[in-house]
Amino acid sequence: MAGDNQLHATVSWAGDSSFIGRSGSGHAVMFDSNKDEGVAPTPMETLLMAAGACSSVDVVSILQKAKQQVTDCRVVLTGDRVDTVPRVFSKIHLHFEVTGFDVSEKHVERAVNLSAEKYCSVSIMLQQAMTVTHSFSVHASEIKPVG
């Protein structure tokens, strides 16, 4: 029996250059190794998106706990890859675009830093192998949040 410190998943070939990953919690994700004509993201694109998703969860949660009126959070990711095989990332940059009412830049900076240094398991793990940098911008919302 697996403990809380263990995750499980399977990946099965779906034909051509496509694969389906199934998480231990029962969710499915499609992958494709053909970045130009594939039907799904490549594994490297998925890794990049995982870093963005993990960090975004942290940033939004921290800002909500700080009573910031966030209406949107988007992270734009850039992954620089080396030219030789294996084509690993040498650098990943996450730029957070936070939108809301009277959102404090200091709160956003704190949330991004806490995610990068303490909470985001994916980003912190990747920092062991490459340079991971973060930036942010704050934008005023035109729509008043509910609640």
N, CA, C and O atoms as a GROMACS GRO file, in nm:
protein
  588
    1MET      N    1   0.085  -0.118   0.000
    1MET     CA    2   0.000   0.000   0.000
    1MET      C    3   0.089   0.124   0.000
    1MET      O    4   0.182   0.135   0.080
    2ALA      N    5   0.060   0.218  -0.091
    2ALA     CA    6   0.140   0.339  -0.105
    2ALA      C    7   0.107   0.439   0.004
    2ALA      O    8  -0.009   0.455   0.043
    3GLY      N    9   0.210   0.504   0.053
    3GLY     CA   10   0.190   0.608   0.154
    3GLY      C   11   0.161   0.741   0.088
    3GLY      O   12   0.155   0.750  -0.035
    4ASP      N   13   0.144   0.844   0.168
    4ASP     CA   14   0.117   0.977   0.117
    4ASP      C   15   0.237   1.036   0.044
    4ASP      O   16   0.222   1.136  -0.027
    5ASN      N   17   0.354   0.978   0.060
    5ASN     CA   18   0.473   1.030  -0.005
    5ASN      C   19   0.500   0.967  -0.141
    5ASN      O   20   0.606   0.987  -0.199
    6GLN      N   21   0.405   0.892  -0.190
    6GLN     CA   22   0.426   0.822  -0.316
    6GLN      C   23   0.310   0.850  -0.411
    6GLN      O   24   0.194   0.841  -0.372
    7LEU      N   25   0.343   0.883  -0.536
    7LEU     CA   26   0.243   0.900  -0.640
    7LEU      C   27   0.262   0.789  -0.742
    7LEU      O   28   0.371   0.735  -0.758
    8HIS      N   29   0.155   0.757  -0.811
    8HIS     CA   30   0.161   0.653  -0.914
    8HIS      C   31   0.095   0.703  -1.041
    8HIS      O   32   0.001   0.782  -1.036
    9ALA      N   33   0.145   0.655  -1.153
    9ALA     CA   34   0.087   0.688  -1.283
    9ALA      C   35   0.129   0.581  -1.382
    9ALA      O   36   0.225   0.507  -1.360
   10THR      N   37   0.056   0.575  -1.493
   10THR     CA   38   0.094   0.488  -1.604
   10THR      C   39   0.090   0.571  -1.732
   10THR      O   40   0.013   0.667  -1.742
   11VAL      N   41   0.170   0.533  -1.828
   11VAL     CA   42   0.167   0.595  -1.960
   11VAL      C   43   0.160   0.482  -2.061
   11VAL      O   44   0.240   0.388  -2.058
   12SER      N   45   0.062   0.491  -2.152
   12SER     CA   46   0.041   0.387  -2.252
   12SER      C   47   0.045   0.448  -2.391
   12SER      O   48  -0.004   0.558  -2.414
   13TRP      N   49   0.105   0.374  -2.483
   13TRP     CA   50   0.112   0.417  -2.622
   13TRP      C   51  -0.027   0.416  -2.681
   13TRP      O   52  -0.100   0.318  -2.664
   14ALA      N   53  -0.064   0.525  -2.750
   14ALA     CA   54  -0.197   0.537  -2.810
   14ALA      C   55  -0.190   0.533  -2.963
   14ALA      O   56  -0.289   0.561  -3.030
   15GLY      N   57  -0.074   0.498  -3.017
   15GLY     CA   58  -0.056   0.492  -3.162
   15GLY      C   59   0.018   0.614  -3.213
   15GLY      O   60   0.018   0.719  -3.149
   16ASP      N   61   0.080   0.600  -3.329
   16ASP     CA   62   0.162   0.705  -3.389
   16ASP      C   63   0.260   0.759  -3.284
   16ASP      O   64   0.337   0.682  -3.226
   17SER      N   65   0.258   0.888  -3.260
   17SER     CA   66   0.350   0.948  -3.163
   17SER      C   67   0.277   0.992  -3.037
   17SER      O   68   0.328   1.076  -2.962
   18SER      N   69   0.157   0.936  -3.014
   18SER     CA   70   0.073   0.977  -2.901
   18SER      C   71   0.077   0.876  -2.786
   18SER      O   72   0.090   0.755  -2.807
   19PHE      N   73   0.064   0.929  -2.666
   19PHE     CA   74   0.062   0.848  -2.545
   19PHE      C   75  -0.044   0.905  -2.450
   19PHE      O   76  -0.072   1.025  -2.453
   20ILE      N   77  -0.102   0.819  -2.368
   20ILE     CA   78  -0.199   0.863  -2.269
   20ILE      C   79  -0.144   0.831  -2.131
   20ILE      O   80  -0.113   0.716  -2.100
   21GLY      N   81  -0.134   0.935  -2.049
   21GLY     CA   82  -0.092   0.918  -1.911
   21GLY      C   83  -0.214   0.913  -1.822
   21GLY      O   84  -0.308   0.990  -1.841
   22ARG      N   85  -0.213   0.822  -1.726
   22ARG     CA   86  -0.323   0.812  -1.629
   22ARG      C   87  -0.264   0.823  -1.490
   22ARG      O   88  -0.174   0.749  -1.451
   23SER      N   89  -0.318   0.918  -1.415
   23SER     CA   90  -0.269   0.939  -1.280
   23SER      C   91  -0.331   0.837  -1.186
   23SER      O   92  -0.433   0.776  -1.217
   24GLY      N   93  -0.268   0.818  -1.072
   24GLY     CA   94  -0.322   0.729  -0.971
   24GLY      C   95  -0.458   0.774  -0.922
   24GLY      O   96  -0.536   0.693  -0.870
   25SER      N   97  -0.488   0.902  -0.937
   25SER     CA   98  -0.620   0.954  -0.895
   25SER      C   99  -0.724   0.939  -1.005
   25SER      O  100  -0.838   0.982  -0.988
   26GLY      N  101  -0.685   0.877  -1.118
   26GLY     CA  102  -0.782   0.845  -1.222
   26GLY      C  103  -0.796   0.946  -1.335
   26GLY      O  104  -0.884   0.931  -1.419
   27HIS      N  105  -0.712   1.048  -1.339
   27HIS     CA  106  -0.719   1.149  -1.445
   27HIS      C  107  -0.630   1.110  -1.561
   27HIS      O  108  -0.528   1.044  -1.543
   28ALA      N  109  -0.669   1.152  -1.681
   28ALA     CA  110  -0.592   1.119  -1.800
   28ALA      C  111  -0.541   1.246  -1.868
   28ALA      O  112  -0.607   1.349  -1.870
   29VAL      N  113  -0.420   1.234  -1.924
   29VAL     CA  114  -0.358   1.342  -1.999
   29VAL      C  115  -0.297   1.281  -2.124
   29VAL      O  116  -0.237   1.174  -2.120
   30MET      N  117  -0.314   1.350  -2.236
   30MET     CA  118  -0.257   1.301  -2.361
   30MET      C  119  -0.125   1.374  -2.387
   30MET      O  120  -0.112   1.493  -2.358
   31PHE      N  121  -0.028   1.301  -2.441
   31PHE     CA  122   0.102   1.354  -2.478
   31PHE      C  123   0.129   1.318  -2.623
   31PHE      O  124   0.076   1.219  -2.674
   32ASP      N  125   0.210   1.398  -2.691
   32ASP     CA  126   0.250   1.366  -2.827
   32ASP      C  127   0.395   1.409  -2.845
   32ASP      O  128   0.432   1.520  -2.807
   33SER      N  129   0.476   1.322  -2.903
   33SER     CA  130   0.617   1.356  -2.922
   33SER      C  131   0.639   1.439  -3.048
   33SER      O  132   0.750   1.489  -3.070
   34ASN      N  133   0.538   1.455  -3.131
   34ASN     CA  134   0.549   1.532  -3.254
   34ASN      C  135   0.499   1.674  -3.228
   34ASN      O  136   0.378   1.698  -3.232
   35LYS      N  137   0.590   1.768  -3.202
   35LYS     CA  138   0.548   1.902  -3.163
   35LYS      C  139   0.486   1.981  -3.278
   35LYS      O  140   0.412   2.076  -3.254
   36ASP      N  141   0.515   1.944  -3.401
   36ASP     CA  142   0.464   2.020  -3.515
   36ASP      C  143   0.328   1.969  -3.564
   36ASP      O  144   0.243   2.049  -3.604
   37GLU      N  145   0.307   1.840  -3.562
   37GLU     CA  146   0.183   1.784  -3.615
   37GLU      C  147   0.110   1.697  -3.515
   37GLU      O  148   0.016   1.625  -3.551
   38GLY      N  149   0.151   1.701  -3.391
   38GLY     CA  150   0.091   1.616  -3.288
   38GLY      C  151  -0.047   1.663  -3.247
   38GLY      O  152  -0.091   1.772  -3.283
   39VAL      N  153  -0.114   1.578  -3.172
   39VAL     CA  154  -0.251   1.607  -3.127
   39VAL      C  155  -0.257   1.652  -2.981
   39VAL      O  156  -0.364   1.677  -2.928
   40ALA      N  157  -0.140   1.662  -2.918
   40ALA     CA  158  -0.135   1.698  -2.776
   40ALA      C  159   0.002   1.761  -2.747
   40ALA      O  160   0.091   1.757  -2.832
   41PRO      N  161   0.018   1.818  -2.628
   41PRO     CA  162   0.149   1.875  -2.594
   41PRO      C  163   0.256   1.767  -2.585
   41PRO      O  164   0.227   1.651  -2.558
   42THR      N  165   0.381   1.809  -2.608
   42THR     CA  166   0.493   1.717  -2.590
   42THR      C  167   0.519   1.702  -2.440
   42THR      O  168   0.473   1.784  -2.361
   43PRO      N  169   0.593   1.599  -2.400
   43PRO     CA  170   0.627   1.585  -2.259
   43PRO      C  171   0.700   1.709  -2.204
   43PRO      O  172   0.676   1.747  -2.089
   44MET      N  173   0.787   1.771  -2.282
   44MET     CA  174   0.858   1.890  -2.234
   44MET      C  175   0.763   2.009  -2.219
   44MET      O  176   0.776   2.086  -2.124
   45GLU      N  177   0.669   2.024  -2.310
   45GLU     CA  178   0.568   2.129  -2.295
   45GLU      C  179   0.484   2.104  -2.170
   45GLU      O  180   0.448   2.198  -2.099
   46THR      N  181   0.453   1.978  -2.145
   46THR     CA  182   0.375   1.943  -2.027
   46THR      C  183   0.451   1.974  -1.899
   46THR      O  184   0.392   2.022  -1.802
   47LEU      N  185   0.580   1.948  -1.898
   47LEU     CA  186   0.663   1.982  -1.782
   47LEU      C  187   0.661   2.133  -1.757
   47LEU      O  188   0.650   2.177  -1.643
   48LEU      N  189   0.673   2.210  -1.864
   48LEU     CA  190   0.668   2.355  -1.854
   48LEU      C  191   0.533   2.400  -1.796
   48LEU      O  192   0.528   2.484  -1.707
   49MET      N  193   0.424   2.343  -1.848
   49MET     CA  194   0.291   2.378  -1.798
   49MET      C  195   0.271   2.333  -1.654
   49MET      O  196   0.202   2.401  -1.578
   50ALA      N  197   0.330   2.221  -1.615
   50ALA     CA  198   0.319   2.174  -1.476
   50ALA      C  199   0.383   2.274  -1.381
   50ALA      O  200   0.330   2.300  -1.273
   51ALA      N  201   0.496   2.331  -1.420
   51ALA     CA  202   0.561   2.433  -1.337
   51ALA      C  203   0.470   2.555  -1.324
   51ALA      O  204   0.458   2.613  -1.216
   52GLY      N  205   0.407   2.593  -1.433
   52GLY     CA  206   0.316   2.708  -1.429
   52GLY      C  207   0.191   2.681  -1.347
   52GLY      O  208   0.146   2.768  -1.272
   53ALA      N  209   0.136   2.562  -1.360
   53ALA     CA  210   0.015   2.528  -1.284
   53ALA      C  211   0.044   2.523  -1.135
   53ALA      O  212  -0.031   2.577  -1.054
   54CYS      N  213   0.153   2.457  -1.099
   54CYS     CA  214   0.191   2.444  -0.958
   54CYS      C  215   0.213   2.582  -0.895
   54CYS      O  216   0.162   2.609  -0.786
   55SER      N  217   0.287   2.667  -0.963
   55SER     CA  218   0.315   2.801  -0.912
   55SER      C  219   0.190   2.887  -0.906
   55SER      O  220   0.171   2.963  -0.811
   56SER      N  221   0.105   2.876  -1.006
   56SER     CA  222  -0.019   2.956  -1.010
   56SER      C  223  -0.111   2.922  -0.895
   56SER      O  224  -0.172   3.010  -0.835
   57VAL      N  225  -0.122   2.793  -0.863
   57VAL     CA  226  -0.204   2.751  -0.748
   57VAL      C  227  -0.155   2.822  -0.622
   57VAL      O  228  -0.236   2.874  -0.545
   58ASP      N  229  -0.024   2.824  -0.603
   58ASP     CA  230   0.033   2.890  -0.485
   58ASP      C  231   0.004   3.040  -0.485
   58ASP      O  232  -0.043   3.094  -0.386
   59VAL      N  233   0.033   3.106  -0.597
   59VAL     CA  234   0.018   3.251  -0.604
   59VAL      C  235  -0.126   3.293  -0.577
   59VAL      O  236  -0.150   3.384  -0.498
   60VAL      N  237  -0.222   3.228  -0.642
   60VAL     CA  238  -0.363   3.263  -0.622
   60VAL      C  239  -0.404   3.237  -0.477
   60VAL      O  240  -0.470   3.321  -0.416
   61SER      N  241  -0.366   3.124  -0.422
   61SER     CA  242  -0.402   3.090  -0.284
   61SER      C  243  -0.345   3.191  -0.185
   61SER      O  244  -0.415   3.236  -0.095
   62ILE      N  245  -0.218   3.226  -0.202
   62ILE     CA  246  -0.154   3.322  -0.111
   62ILE      C  247  -0.221   3.458  -0.122
   62ILE      O  248  -0.245   3.524  -0.021
   63LEU      N  249  -0.252   3.501  -0.244
   63LEU     CA  250  -0.318   3.630  -0.262
   63LEU      C  251  -0.459   3.630  -0.203
   63LEU      O  252  -0.502   3.730  -0.144
   64GLN      N  253  -0.532   3.520  -0.219
   64GLN     CA  254  -0.666   3.512  -0.160
   64GLN      C  255  -0.659   3.517  -0.008
   64GLN      O  256  -0.740   3.584   0.055
   65LYS      N  257  -0.563   3.447   0.050
   65LYS     CA  258  -0.548   3.449   0.196
   65LYS      C  259  -0.511   3.589   0.246
   65LYS      O  260  -0.540   3.624   0.360
   66ALA      N  261  -0.446   3.669   0.159
   66ALA     CA  262  -0.409   3.806   0.194
   66ALA      C  263  -0.523   3.903   0.162
   66ALA      O  264  -0.506   4.025   0.167
   67LYS      N  265  -0.640   3.847   0.128
   67LYS     CA  266  -0.761   3.927   0.099
   67LYS      C  267  -0.743   4.020  -0.021
   67LYS      O  268  -0.804   4.126  -0.028
   68GLN      N  269  -0.658   3.979  -0.116
   68GLN     CA  270  -0.643   4.055  -0.239
   68GLN      C  271  -0.757   4.018  -0.334
   68GLN      O  272  -0.794   3.901  -0.344
   69GLN      N  273  -0.813   4.117  -0.402
   69GLN     CA  274  -0.928   4.095  -0.490
   69GLN      C  275  -0.880   4.058  -0.631
   69GLN      O  276  -0.887   4.138  -0.724
   70VAL      N  277  -0.832   3.935  -0.644
   70VAL     CA  278  -0.778   3.885  -0.770
   70VAL      C  279  -0.894   3.835  -0.857
   70VAL      O  280  -0.979   3.759  -0.812
   71THR      N  281  -0.896   3.880  -0.983
   71THR     CA  282  -0.998   3.832  -1.077
   71THR      C  283  -0.938   3.740  -1.184
   71THR      O  284  -1.012   3.667  -1.251
   72ASP      N  285  -0.805   3.744  -1.200
   72ASP     CA  286  -0.742   3.656  -1.299
   72ASP      C  287  -0.594   3.643  -1.265
   72ASP      O  288  -0.531   3.735  -1.212
   73CYS      N  289  -0.540   3.528  -1.297
   73CYS     CA  290  -0.396   3.505  -1.284
   73CYS      C  291  -0.354   3.416  -1.400
   73CYS      O  292  -0.407   3.308  -1.420
   74ARG      N  293  -0.259   3.465  -1.475
   74ARG     CA  294  -0.206   3.391  -1.590
   74ARG      C  295  -0.055   3.391  -1.576
   74ARG      O  296   0.004   3.492  -1.540
   75VAL      N  297   0.006   3.279  -1.606
   75VAL     CA  298   0.153   3.274  -1.605
   75VAL      C  299   0.200   3.238  -1.745
   75VAL      O  300   0.156   3.140  -1.805
   76VAL      N  301   0.289   3.320  -1.797
   76VAL     CA  302   0.348   3.299  -1.929
   76VAL      C  303   0.485   3.237  -1.905
   76VAL      O  304   0.570   3.294  -1.837
   77LEU      N  305   0.506   3.118  -1.963
   77LEU     CA  306   0.629   3.043  -1.938
   77LEU      C  307   0.716   3.039  -2.062
   77LEU      O  308   0.668   3.026  -2.174
   78THR      N  309   0.846   3.050  -2.038
   78THR     CA  310   0.944   3.036  -2.145
   78THR      C  311   1.047   2.935  -2.099
   78THR      O  312   1.106   2.949  -1.991
   79GLY      N  313   1.070   2.835  -2.182
   79GLY     CA  314   1.170   2.734  -2.150
   79GLY      C  315   1.278   2.732  -2.257
   79GLY      O  316   1.251   2.703  -2.373
   80ASP      N  317   1.401   2.763  -2.218
   80ASP     CA  318   1.514   2.757  -2.310
   80ASP      C  319   1.575   2.618  -2.305
   80ASP      O  320   1.606   2.567  -2.197
   81ARG      N  321   1.591   2.557  -2.422
   81ARG     CA  322   1.647   2.421  -2.428
   81ARG      C  323   1.786   2.424  -2.491
   81ARG      O  324   1.816   2.511  -2.573
   82VAL      N  325   1.868   2.330  -2.451
   82VAL     CA  326   2.002   2.317  -2.510
   82VAL      C  327   1.989   2.259  -2.650
   82VAL      O  328   1.887   2.199  -2.684
   83ASP      N  329   2.093   2.278  -2.733
   83ASP     CA  330   2.090   2.232  -2.872
   83ASP      C  331   2.127   2.086  -2.890
   83ASP      O  332   2.105   2.028  -2.996
   84THR      N  333   2.185   2.024  -2.786
   84THR     CA  334   2.233   1.886  -2.798
   84THR      C  335   2.137   1.789  -2.729
   84THR      O  336   2.059   1.828  -2.643
   85VAL      N  337   2.146   1.664  -2.769
   85VAL     CA  338   2.064   1.559  -2.710
   85VAL      C  339   2.130   1.511  -2.582
   85VAL      O  340   2.250   1.485  -2.584
   86PRO      N  341   2.060   1.498  -2.472
   86PRO     CA  342   1.916   1.522  -2.456
   86PRO      C  343   1.888   1.673  -2.452
   86PRO      O  344   1.965   1.749  -2.394
   87ARG      N  345   1.777   1.715  -2.512
   87ARG     CA  346   1.742   1.858  -2.525
   87ARG      C  347   1.671   1.906  -2.399
   87ARG      O  348   1.554   1.942  -2.402
   88VAL      N  349   1.745   1.907  -2.290
   88VAL     CA  350   1.691   1.948  -2.161
   88VAL      C  351   1.673   2.100  -2.157
   88VAL      O  352   1.729   2.172  -2.238
   89PHE      N  353   1.594   2.145  -2.061
   89PHE     CA  354   1.584   2.288  -2.037
   89PHE      C  355   1.711   2.336  -1.967
   89PHE      O  356   1.763   2.269  -1.878
   90SER      N  357   1.760   2.451  -2.009
   90SER     CA  358   1.871   2.515  -1.938
   90SER      C  359   1.818   2.627  -1.850
   90SER      O  360   1.883   2.666  -1.752
   91LYS      N  361   1.701   2.679  -1.885
   91LYS     CA  362   1.641   2.789  -1.810
   91LYS      C  363   1.490   2.789  -1.833
   91LYS      O  364   1.443   2.764  -1.943
   92ILE      N  365   1.418   2.818  -1.727
   92ILE     CA  366   1.273   2.839  -1.736
   92ILE      C  367   1.242   2.972  -1.670
   92ILE      O  368   1.294   3.003  -1.562
   93HIS      N  369   1.157   3.050  -1.736
   93HIS     CA  370   1.113   3.176  -1.677
   93HIS      C  371   0.961   3.176  -1.667
   93HIS      O  372   0.891   3.142  -1.762
   94LEU      N  373   0.911   3.215  -1.550
   94LEU     CA  374   0.767   3.226  -1.526
   94LEU      C  375   0.734   3.374  -1.505
   94LEU      O  376   0.788   3.437  -1.414
   95HIS      N  377   0.645   3.427  -1.587
   95HIS     CA  378   0.600   3.565  -1.570
   95HIS      C  379   0.452   3.562  -1.535
   95HIS      O  380   0.368   3.521  -1.615
   96PHE      N  381   0.420   3.607  -1.414
   96PHE     CA  382   0.283   3.609  -1.365
   96PHE      C  383   0.216   3.740  -1.402
   96PHE      O  384   0.271   3.848  -1.378
   97GLU      N  385   0.097   3.730  -1.461
   97GLU     CA  386   0.014   3.847  -1.491
   97GLU      C  387  -0.108   3.838  -1.401
   97GLU      O  388  -0.198   3.758  -1.426
   98VAL      N  389  -0.110   3.919  -1.296
   98VAL     CA  390  -0.217   3.915  -1.197
   98VAL      C  391  -0.309   4.034  -1.221
   98VAL      O  392  -0.264   4.148  -1.231
   99THR      N  393  -0.439   4.006  -1.230
   99THR     CA  394  -0.539   4.109  -1.253
   99THR      C  395  -0.635   4.112  -1.134
   99THR      O  396  -0.670   4.008  -1.080
  100GLY      N  397  -0.676   4.232  -1.095
  100GLY     CA  398  -0.770   4.244  -0.985
  100GLY      C  399  -0.796   4.388  -0.946
  100GLY      O  400  -0.753   4.480  -1.015
  101PHE      N  401  -0.866   4.405  -0.835
  101PHE     CA  402  -0.898   4.537  -0.782
  101PHE      C  403  -0.805   4.572  -0.667
  101PHE      O  404  -0.797   4.499  -0.568
  102ASP      N  405  -0.734   4.682  -0.681
  102ASP     CA  406  -0.644   4.730  -0.576
  102ASP      C  407  -0.548   4.621  -0.528
  102ASP      O  408  -0.518   4.612  -0.409
  103VAL      N  409  -0.500   4.539  -0.620
  103VAL     CA  410  -0.405   4.433  -0.585
  103VAL      C  411  -0.269   4.497  -0.559
  103VAL      O  412  -0.217   4.572  -0.642
  104SER      N  413  -0.213   4.468  -0.444
  104SER     CA  414  -0.086   4.524  -0.402
  104SER      C  415   0.030   4.452  -0.471
  104SER      O  416   0.039   4.330  -0.470
  105GLU      N  417   0.119   4.531  -0.532
  105GLU     CA  418   0.239   4.473  -0.594
  105GLU      C  419   0.324   4.401  -0.491
  105GLU      O  420   0.384   4.298  -0.520
  106LYS      N  421   0.330   4.454  -0.370
  106LYS     CA  422   0.408   4.389  -0.263
  106LYS      C  423   0.351   4.251  -0.230
  106LYS      O  424   0.427   4.157  -0.208
  107HIS      N  425   0.218   4.239  -0.228
  107HIS     CA  426   0.155   4.108  -0.202
  107HIS      C  427   0.185   4.011  -0.316
  107HIS      O  428   0.212   3.893  -0.291
  108VAL      N  429   0.180   4.059  -0.440
  108VAL     CA  430   0.208   3.972  -0.554
  108VAL      C  431   0.354   3.928  -0.550
  108VAL      O  432   0.384   3.810  -0.572
  109GLU      N  433   0.444   4.020  -0.524
  109GLU     CA  434   0.586   3.986  -0.515
  109GLU      C  435   0.610   3.881  -0.407
  109GLU      O  436   0.684   3.785  -0.427
  110ARG      N  437   0.546   3.900  -0.292
  110ARG     CA  438   0.559   3.804  -0.181
  110ARG      C  439   0.505   3.667  -0.223
  110ARG      O  440   0.568   3.565  -0.196
  111ALA      N  441   0.388   3.665  -0.288
  111ALA     CA  442   0.327   3.538  -0.330
  111ALA      C  443   0.416   3.465  -0.430
  111ALA      O  444   0.436   3.344  -0.420
  112VAL      N  445   0.469   3.537  -0.527
  112VAL     CA  446   0.557   3.476  -0.628
  112VAL      C  447   0.683   3.422  -0.561
  112VAL      O  448   0.727   3.311  -0.592
  113ASN      N  449   0.742   3.500  -0.471
  113ASN     CA  450   0.864   3.455  -0.402
  113ASN      C  451   0.838   3.334  -0.312
  113ASN      O  452   0.919   3.241  -0.309
  114LEU      N  453   0.726   3.334  -0.239
  114LEU     CA  454   0.694   3.218  -0.155
  114LEU      C  455   0.675   3.092  -0.239
  114LEU      O  456   0.721   2.984  -0.202
  115SER      N  457   0.607   3.106  -0.352
  115SER     CA  458   0.589   2.991  -0.440
  115SER      C  459   0.724   2.940  -0.488
  115SER      O  460   0.751   2.820  -0.484
  116ALA      N  461   0.810   3.032  -0.532
  116ALA     CA  462   0.940   2.995  -0.589
  116ALA      C  463   1.035   2.935  -0.486
  116ALA      O  464   1.113   2.846  -0.518
  117GLU      N  465   1.028   2.984  -0.364
  117GLU     CA  466   1.127   2.944  -0.263
  117GLU      C  467   1.078   2.841  -0.163
  117GLU      O  468   1.159   2.774  -0.098
  118LYS      N  469   0.945   2.827  -0.149
  118LYS     CA  470   0.895   2.742  -0.041
  118LYS      C  471   0.789   2.640  -0.081
  118LYS      O  472   0.792   2.527  -0.031
  119TYR      N  473   0.697   2.676  -0.170
  119TYR     CA  474   0.578   2.593  -0.189
  119TYR      C  475   0.569   2.512  -0.318
  119TYR      O  476   0.522   2.398  -0.314
  120CYS      N  477   0.612   2.565  -0.431
  120CYS     CA  478   0.589   2.494  -0.557
  120CYS      C  479   0.690   2.380  -0.575
  120CYS      O  480   0.805   2.403  -0.611
  121SER      N  481   0.644   2.259  -0.551
  121SER     CA  482   0.730   2.141  -0.560
  121SER      C  483   0.793   2.126  -0.698
  121SER      O  484   0.911   2.091  -0.709
  122VAL      N  485   0.716   2.153  -0.803
  122VAL     CA  486   0.768   2.135  -0.939
  122VAL      C  487   0.880   2.235  -0.967
  122VAL      O  488   0.988   2.196  -1.010
  123SER      N  489   0.855   2.362  -0.943
  123SER     CA  490   0.954   2.465  -0.970
  123SER      C  491   1.080   2.446  -0.884
  123SER      O  492   1.192   2.459  -0.933
  124ILE      N  493   1.060   2.415  -0.757
  124ILE     CA  494   1.174   2.396  -0.667
  124ILE      C  495   1.256   2.274  -0.708
  124ILE      O  496   1.379   2.278  -0.700
  125MET      N  497   1.192   2.168  -0.753
  125MET     CA  498   1.263   2.051  -0.801
  125MET      C  499   1.343   2.086  -0.928
  125MET      O  500   1.458   2.044  -0.942
  126LEU      N  501   1.282   2.161  -1.018
  126LEU     CA  502   1.350   2.200  -1.142
  126LEU      C  503   1.470   2.290  -1.115
  126LEU      O  504   1.568   2.286  -1.190
  127GLN      N  505   1.464   2.370  -1.008
  127GLN     CA  506   1.575   2.458  -0.972
  127GLN      C  507   1.702   2.380  -0.940
  127GLN      O  508   1.812   2.435  -0.945
  128GLN      N  509   1.687   2.252  -0.907
  128GLN     CA  510   1.804   2.169  -0.879
  128GLN      C  511   1.882   2.136  -1.007
  128GLN      O  512   1.999   2.099  -1.001
  129ALA      N  513   1.816   2.150  -1.122
  129ALA     CA  514   1.877   2.110  -1.248
  129ALA      C  515   1.902   2.227  -1.344
  129ALA      O  516   1.976   2.212  -1.441
  130MET      N  517   1.840   2.342  -1.319
  130MET     CA  518   1.851   2.453  -1.413
  130MET      C  519   1.819   2.584  -1.343
  130MET      O  520   1.784   2.586  -1.225
  131THR      N  521   1.832   2.691  -1.415
  131THR     CA  522   1.796   2.824  -1.365
  131THR      C  523   1.645   2.842  -1.385
  131THR      O  524   1.594   2.825  -1.495
  132VAL      N  525   1.576   2.878  -1.277
  132VAL     CA  526   1.434   2.908  -1.284
  132VAL      C  527   1.416   3.050  -1.230
  132VAL      O  528   1.451   3.078  -1.115
  133THR      N  529   1.362   3.138  -1.314
  133THR     CA  530   1.343   3.277  -1.274
  133THR      C  531   1.195   3.312  -1.278
  133THR      O  532   1.115   3.245  -1.344
  134HIS      N  533   1.159   3.419  -1.207
  134HIS     CA  534   1.021   3.462  -1.195
  134HIS      C  535   1.011   3.613  -1.208
  134HIS      O  536   1.101   3.686  -1.168
  135SER      N  537   0.901   3.659  -1.265
  135SER     CA  538   0.869   3.801  -1.269
  135SER      C  539   0.718   3.814  -1.262
  135SER      O  540   0.647   3.713  -1.269
  136PHE      N  541   0.669   3.937  -1.249
  136PHE     CA  542   0.524   3.955  -1.242
  136PHE      C  543   0.486   4.095  -1.288
  136PHE      O  544   0.568   4.186  -1.291
  137SER      N  545   0.359   4.109  -1.323
  137SER     CA  546   0.299   4.239  -1.349
  137SER      C  547   0.159   4.235  -1.289
  137SER      O  548   0.097   4.129  -1.280
  138VAL      N  549   0.111   4.352  -1.248
  138VAL     CA  550  -0.022   4.365  -1.187
  138VAL      C  551  -0.106   4.455  -1.277
  138VAL      O  552  -0.060   4.561  -1.320
  139HIS      N  553  -0.228   4.412  -1.305
  139HIS     CA  554  -0.318   4.486  -1.392
  139HIS      C  555  -0.450   4.511  -1.321
  139HIS      O  556  -0.499   4.427  -1.246
  140ALA      N  557  -0.508   4.629  -1.346
  140ALA     CA  558  -0.637   4.663  -1.286
  140ALA      C  559  -0.749   4.591  -1.359
  140ALA      O  560  -0.750   4.583  -1.482
  141SER      N  561  -0.843   4.538  -1.282
  141SER     CA  562  -0.958   4.467  -1.339
  141SER      C  563  -1.071   4.563  -1.367
  141SER      O  564  -1.088   4.663  -1.296
  142GLU      N  565  -1.148   4.534  -1.470
  142GLU     CA  566  -1.266   4.614  -1.502
  142GLU      C  567  -1.392   4.551  -1.446
  142GLU      O  568  -1.498   4.613  -1.446
  143ILE      N  569  -1.382   4.427  -1.398
  143ILE     CA  570  -1.497   4.354  -1.346
  143ILE      C  571  -1.481   4.335  -1.196
  143ILE      O  572  -1.379   4.282  -1.151
  144LYS      N  573  -1.579   4.377  -1.120
  144LYS     CA  574  -1.575   4.365  -0.974
  144LYS      C  575  -1.594   4.219  -0.936
  144LYS      O  576  -1.688   4.155  -0.984
  145PRO      N  577  -1.505   4.162  -0.849
  145PRO     CA  578  -1.520   4.023  -0.809
  145PRO      C  579  -1.644   4.002  -0.723
  145PRO      O  580  -1.687   4.093  -0.652
  146VAL      N  581  -1.702   3.883  -0.730
  146VAL     CA  582  -1.818   3.846  -0.650
  146VAL      C  583  -1.768   3.795  -0.516
  146VAL      O  584  -1.672   3.719  -0.511
  147GLY      N  585  -1.833   3.835  -0.408
  147GLY     CA  586  -1.798   3.781  -0.277
  147GLY      C  587  -1.712   3.872  -0.206
  147GLY      O  588  -1.673   3.843  -0.093
   0.00000   0.00000   0.00000
